Amino acid sequence: MVRYGRLAVLVVIYAVIAYLIPPPAAVTPQGWRLFAIFIAVIVGQMLQPISSAAVVTLGLAAMVANGTPMREALGGYSEPSVWLVLVAMIMARVLIDTGAAHRIALFFIRQFGQRSLGVSYALVLTDVTLAGGVPSITARSGGMVMPVGRAIAELFDSHPGPSAPRLGRYLFASMYQGSAVACAMFLTGQASNILGAGLALKLVNVEVTWSSWFISAIVPGVVSCFAVPWVVHKVLPPGIKYTPEAAEFARSQLTKLGPLKRNESIALGVFASVGALWLTSGLHGMDVTFVSLLGLTVLLLTRTVHWDQVTGERPAWDVFIWYGGLLKMGELLNGTGVTKVFADTVGGMFVGFPWLTVLILTLLVYFYAHYFFASITAHVLALFPPFVILLTTVGVPPMLAVYSLMCLANLTAGLTHYGTTTGPILYSANYVTFGEWWRAGFIVSVVNLVIWLTVGFAWWKFLGYW
């Protein structure tokens, strides 16, 4: 469906920027028009007049009409990171279809499900475990974790409406907040992480790998994993504190599933092997995209997945289209000089300030600006380039600037019920009211910021980032 009114808004935004606002002296008219196209595409990711992939396709066509060579406009689709996201999302579908993801969730519920807080920890641990190789918060939280959480809530007769506070309200709010932490802990936690890694290399020459992100985020991430479910437990306390039935339910479900099936064993083996190879990429030197392609090859050769399933995985190909296009747009935008103009202008306002003060103030603005975004990807693409250039310009060490901006971008998703694609899915279950969702989101955001700006900064100091 095409929402023509929203599409008209994008055209107006482009026209106002391109033809009514004069470009800075350092930016050519063609570069300024490219900036206008970029802004219109970013707004289109939020307004959704047509699908995200279609908006990006229109943006690429507009870039070519603006003078960008066709081969250059489509160059994003040759980037290894774009193929990494595609293949990893296909592997995520295999985990769901074989039942392996469901078994992982039940295993954690069986181990920790004696209390409602333990059930929440089990669901978050499931999300974190899967985030090591599933770059889609929607697939993980919405497709793998939420069905188990909902089943546990209904086991205790907690349904949307008056009975939601018994257990479901807490579990749904905690699942969502925990999923944001899972995104922040791995390069593959969210597609925008891989996008940010590509931008970091091009903008400030900082190479971000799967293993370097894991090492950077593991300490503050673990602290957040333990803190967030507990904080939500205090903010939205469940009526039921003891849940031995949940552990028994998981045990009975695992018994019913029986031993690992052939395809399930292969899927889990490939998932674990790919994760191990990603983690040790610094030792063996294999490219992470090559490793993911090897994993997919094994799944195809063992017929754990069939080629028609690969071509039919529409969400993965949809992400491939918009991600590859946005990656190239961000790269071309940097070439126009717009981000440098922003950095020089804002940086001039901070002359004389210590760089640590500038960093913290910038991170606060960067974080809470997400109230105006309905996508982590749009947030990263719009704000990461100018902010990382600004921070490095005023003296912030590049690695500290890159990791603080990229990790915190994921945690912003918890602010609202539209902060990322999973938000509307969990919110529409109607276990948590609008006010409860936003109140919990703000309180958790403060806790996460305290953790990552203290524990995180101390860990990054230990790692030598500053």
C-alpha positions in Angstrom: 0.0 0.0 0.0 1.2 3.5 -0.9 0.4 6.3 1.5 0.6 9.2 -1.0 0.2 11.9 1.7 3.3 10.7 3.5 5.1 10.3 0.2 4.3 14.0 -0.6 5.8 15.0 2.7 9.1 13.5 1.6 9.0 15.4 -1.7 8.4 18.6 0.2 11.3 17.9 2.6 13.6 17.3 -0.4 12.4 20.4 -2.2 12.8 22.7 0.9 16.3 21.5 1.7 17.6 21.3 -1.9 16.1 24.6 -3.3 15.1 26.9 -0.4 17.9 26.4 2.0 21.3 27.7 0.6 24.1 25.1 0.9 27.2 25.9 3.0 30.1 27.4 1.2 32.1 24.1 1.4 29.3 22.0 -0.2 28.5 21.9 -3.9 24.9 22.2 -5.1 25.0 18.6 -6.2 26.3 17.5 -2.8 23.5 19.6 -1.1 20.9 17.9 -3.2 22.3 14.5 -2.3 22.0 15.6 1.4 18.4 16.5 0.7 17.7 13.1 -0.8 19.4 11.4 2.2 17.2 13.3 4.7 14.1 12.5 2.8 15.0 8.8 2.8 15.7 8.9 6.6 12.3 10.5 7.2 10.8 7.9 4.9 12.2 5.2 7.2 10.1 6.6 10.0 6.9 7.7 8.1 6.8 4.5 5.9 4.8 5.8 2.9 5.9 2.5 1.3 8.2 -0.2 2.6 11.7 0.6 3.8 13.3 -1.2 0.9 11.1 0.7 -1.6 11.9 4.1 0.0 15.6 3.3 -0.3 15.2 2.2 -3.9 13.5 5.5 -4.7 16.4 7.3 -3.0 19.0 5.4 -5.1 17.1 6.4 -8.3 17.0 10.0 -7.1 20.8 9.9 -6.5 21.4 8.6 -10.0 19.2 11.4 -11.4 21.2 13.8 -9.4 24.4 12.7 -11.2 25.7 9.8 -9.1 27.0 7.1 -11.5 24.8 4.0 -11.5 27.7 1.6 -10.6 28.5 3.8 -7.6 24.9 4.2 -6.4 24.5 0.4 -6.4 28.0 -0.2 -4.9 26.6 -0.9 -1.4 25.3 -4.3 -2.5 28.9 -5.5 -3.1 29.9 -4.7 0.5 30.6 -7.9 2.6 28.7 -6.6 5.6 25.5 -6.5 3.6 25.9 -10.1 2.7 26.7 -10.9 6.3 23.4 -9.5 7.4 21.5 -11.4 4.7 23.1 -14.8 5.5 22.8 -14.4 9.2 19.1 -13.6 8.9 18.6 -16.7 6.8 20.4 -18.8 9.5 18.1 -17.2 12.1 15.1 -18.5 10.1 16.7 -22.0 10.2 17.0 -21.8 14.0 13.3 -20.9 14.2 12.1 -23.5 11.7 14.1 -26.4 13.2 12.9 -25.5 16.7 16.4 -24.9 18.0 15.7 -21.4 19.2 12.6 -22.6 21.1 14.7 -25.3 22.8 17.3 -22.7 23.9 14.5 -20.6 25.5 13.0 -23.6 27.3 16.4 -24.7 28.6 17.0 -21.3 30.2 13.4 -21.3 31.7 14.0 -24.7 33.1 17.2 -23.5 34.8 16.1 -20.1 36.1 12.3 -20.2 36.1 11.5 -20.7 39.8 10.8 -17.0 40.3 9.3 -14.4 38.0 12.6 -12.5 38.1 14.3 -15.8 37.1 11.9 -16.2 34.2 12.8 -12.7 33.0 16.5 -13.5 33.2 16.0 -16.7 31.2 14.2 -14.8 28.4 17.0 -12.1 28.3 19.7 -14.8 28.3 17.9 -16.4 25.4 17.9 -13.1 23.5 21.6 -12.5 24.3 22.6 -16.0 23.3 20.9 -15.7 19.9 22.2 -12.1 19.4 25.6 -13.6 18.8 24.5 -14.7 15.3 21.1 -13.3 14.6 21.2 -9.7 13.4 17.5 -9.1 13.7 15.9 -8.0 17.0 12.5 -8.7 15.3 13.5 -12.3 14.6 14.9 -12.9 18.1 12.6 -11.0 20.4 9.5 -11.1 18.3 9.8 -14.5 16.7 11.8 -16.6 19.2 11.6 -15.1 22.7 8.1 -13.5 22.9 6.1 -16.7 22.2 7.8 -18.4 25.1 7.3 -15.4 27.4 3.6 -15.2 26.4 3.1 -18.9 27.1 4.6 -18.5 30.6 2.3 -15.6 31.3 -0.8 -17.5 30.1 0.3 -20.5 32.2 -0.3 -18.2 35.2 -3.7 -17.0 33.8 -2.2 -13.6 33.0 -3.7 -12.1 29.9 -4.0 -8.6 28.4 -6.3 -6.5 30.5 -7.0 -6.7 34.2 -4.9 -9.8 34.8 -1.8 -8.4 33.0 -0.1 -7.2 36.2 -0.1 -10.8 37.5 2.9 -11.6 35.4 2.6 -10.7 31.7 3.1 -7.0 32.1 6.4 -7.5 33.8 7.6 -10.2 31.3 6.8 -8.2 28.2 8.4 -5.0 29.5 11.5 -6.8 30.7 11.7 -8.8 27.4 11.8 -5.6 25.4 14.3 -3.8 27.6 16.5 -6.9 27.6 16.4 -7.1 23.9 17.9 -3.6 23.6 20.8 -4.8 25.8 21.3 -7.9 23.6 21.6 -5.6 20.6 24.3 -3.6 22.2 26.4 -6.6 23.1 27.3 -8.0 19.7 28.2 -6.7 16.2 25.4 -9.1 15.0 23.0 -7.9 17.6 21.3 -5.5 15.2 21.8 -4.8 11.5 22.6 -1.1 12.2 25.6 -2.3 14.2 27.2 -3.6 11.1 26.2 -0.4 9.3 27.9 1.6 12.0 31.0 -0.5 11.8 31.3 0.2 8.1 30.9 4.0 8.7 33.4 4.0 11.5 36.1 2.5 9.2 35.4 5.0 6.5 34.9 8.1 8.7 37.6 7.7 11.4 39.6 4.6 10.3 38.5 2.5 13.3 38.0 -1.2 12.3 35.2 -2.9 14.3 35.2 -6.7 14.1 32.8 -9.2 15.7 35.4 -10.1 18.3 36.4 -6.5 19.1 32.8 -5.5 19.6 32.2 -8.6 21.8 35.3 -7.7 24.0 34.3 -4.0 24.2 30.7 -4.7 25.2 30.9 -7.8 27.3 31.5 -6.2 30.8 29.0 -3.3 30.7 26.6 -5.6 28.8 26.6 -8.3 31.4 26.0 -5.7 34.1 23.1 -4.3 32.2 21.7 -7.8 31.7 21.6 -8.4 35.4 20.4 -4.9 36.3 17.6 -4.3 33.7 15.2 -7.2 34.6 15.7 -6.3 38.3 14.9 -2.6 37.7 11.8 -3.5 35.6 10.8 -5.8 38.5 10.8 -2.8 40.8 9.1 -0.4 38.4 6.4 -2.9 37.2 6.3 -5.5 40.0 4.5 -8.7 39.0 1.7 -9.9 41.3 3.2 -13.4 41.2 6.8 -13.7 42.5 7.2 -17.4 42.7 6.8 -19.4 39.5 7.8 -23.0 40.0 5.2 -24.0 37.4 7.2 -22.1 34.7 10.3 -24.3 35.3 8.1 -27.4 35.3 6.4 -26.3 32.1 9.7 -25.9 30.4 10.8 -29.3 31.7 7.7 -30.9 30.3 8.0 -29.2 27.0 11.6 -30.3 26.6 10.6 -33.8 27.5 7.9 -33.6 24.8 10.4 -32.4 22.3 12.6 -35.4 23.0 16.2 -35.7 21.8 17.7 -33.3 19.3 16.4 -34.0 15.8 18.8 -34.2 12.9 18.2 -30.7 11.4 18.0 -29.2 14.9 21.4 -30.6 15.8 22.9 -29.4 12.5 21.4 -25.9 13.0 22.8 -25.6 16.5 26.2 -27.0 15.4 26.5 -24.5 12.6 25.3 -21.6 14.9 27.9 -22.5 17.5 30.7 -23.1 15.0 30.0 -19.8 13.2 29.9 -17.9 16.5 33.2 -19.5 17.6 34.9 -18.6 14.3 33.6 -15.0 14.5 35.0 -14.7 18.0 38.4 -16.1 17.0 38.7 -14.2 13.7 41.7 -12.4 15.0 43.6 -15.8 15.3 42.7 -17.5 12.0 42.1 -14.4 9.8 39.0 -15.6 8.1 36.5 -12.8 7.1 33.3 -13.0 9.1 31.2 -12.8 6.0 33.1 -15.8 4.5 32.5 -17.7 7.7 28.7 -17.0 7.5 28.7 -18.2 3.9 30.5 -21.4 5.0 27.7 -21.9 7.6 25.0 -21.4 5.0 26.8 -23.8 2.6 26.8 -26.5 5.3 23.1 -26.0 5.9 22.4 -26.2 2.2 24.5 -29.3 1.6 23.0 -31.1 4.5 19.5 -30.1 3.3 18.8 -28.5 6.6 17.6 -25.6 4.5 16.6 -25.7 0.9 17.3 -23.0 -1.7 13.6 -22.2 -2.2 13.5 -21.4 1.5 16.5 -19.1 1.1 14.9 -17.2 -1.8 11.6 -17.1 0.0 12.9 -15.5 3.1 11.4 -12.1 2.3 12.4 -10.2 5.5 16.1 -11.1 4.9 16.0 -9.9 1.3 14.1 -6.8 2.3 16.8 -5.9 4.8 19.4 -6.6 2.1 17.9 -4.0 -0.2 17.5 -1.2 2.3 20.7 -1.9 4.2 22.9 -2.0 1.1 21.3 1.2 -0.2 21.6 3.1 3.1 25.2 2.0 3.5 26.1 3.6 0.2 24.1 6.7 0.8 25.9 7.3 4.1 29.2 6.9 2.4 28.4 9.3 -0.4 27.0 11.8 2.1 30.3 11.9 3.9 31.9 12.7 0.5 29.8 15.8 0.1 31.4 17.5 3.1 28.1 18.1 5.0 29.2 16.1 8.0 32.5 18.0 8.2 30.6 21.3 8.1 28.4 20.1 11.0 31.4 18.9 13.0 33.3 22.2 12.5 30.3 24.3 13.3 29.3 22.5 16.5 32.9 21.8 17.5 33.5 25.6 17.5 30.9 25.9 20.3 32.9 23.6 22.5 36.3 25.3 22.3 37.9 25.3 25.7 35.8 22.4 27.1 37.5 19.2 28.2 36.8 16.5 25.6 35.3 14.2 28.3 32.7 16.8 29.1 31.9 17.2 25.4 31.6 13.5 25.0 29.2 13.0 27.8 27.0 16.0 26.8 27.0 14.7 23.2 26.1 11.2 24.2 23.1 12.5 26.2 21.8 14.4 23.2 22.5 11.5 20.9 20.7 9.1 23.3 17.5 11.0 24.0 17.2 12.2 20.4 15.8 8.7 19.8 12.4 9.9 21.0 12.2 11.3 17.5 13.2 8.1 15.7 11.3 4.9 15.1 14.4 3.0 13.9 17.8 2.4 15.3 19.1 2.2 11.7 17.7 5.6 10.9 19.1 7.0 14.1 22.6 5.7 13.4 22.6 6.7 9.8 21.4 10.3 10.6 23.5 11.0 13.7 26.5 8.7 13.9 28.5 10.2 11.1 28.3 13.9 12.2 28.6 13.0 15.9 31.6 10.7 15.5 33.4 13.3 13.4 32.5 16.0 15.9 33.8 14.0 18.9 37.1 13.1 17.2 37.5 16.7 16.1 37.4 18.0 19.7 39.9 15.4 20.8 37.9 12.3 21.9 40.0 9.2 21.2 38.4 7.6 18.1 37.8 4.1 19.6 36.1 5.6 22.6 33.9 7.8 20.3 33.0 4.9 18.0 32.1 2.3 20.7 30.2 4.7 23.0 28.1 6.0 20.1 27.4 2.5 18.6 26.6 0.7 21.8 24.4 3.4 23.2 22.5 3.6 19.9 21.0 0.2 20.7 20.0 1.0 24.2 18.0 4.0 23.0 15.4 1.5 21.6 14.0 0.9 25.1 12.8 4.5 25.5 9.5 4.2 23.6 7.1 1.6 22.2 8.2 2.5 18.7 12.0 2.6 19.4 12.7 -0.3 17.2 10.8 -2.8 15.0 10.1 -5.1 18.0 8.4 -2.4 20.0 5.1 -2.3 18.2 5.0 -6.1 18.2 5.3 -6.5 22.0 3.3 -3.3 22.8 0.4 -4.5 20.6 0.1 -7.6 22.8 -1.6 -5.1 25.2 0.1 -6.4 28.4 1.7 -3.0 29.1 0.0 0.4 28.9 1.4 3.4 27.2 2.3 5.2 30.4 3.8 2.1 32.0 5.9 1.4 28.9 7.4 5.0 28.7 7.9 5.2 32.5 9.8 1.9 32.5 11.7 2.9 29.4 12.9 6.2 30.9 14.0 4.7 34.2 15.8 1.9 32.5 17.5 4.4 30.2 19.0 6.2 33.1 20.2 3.0 34.6 21.8 1.9 31.4 23.5 5.3 30.9 24.9 5.1 34.4 26.3 1.6 33.7 27.8 2.3 30.3 29.2 5.7 31.2 30.9 4.3 34.4 31.5 0.6 34.1 31.7 0.9 30.3 34.1 3.8 30.4 36.3 2.1 33.0 36.4 -1.1 30.9 37.3 0.8 27.8 40.0 2.6 29.8 41.4 -0.9 30.8 41.3 -1.9 27.1 43.3 1.2 26.2 40.6 3.0 24.2 41.4 6.2 26.0 
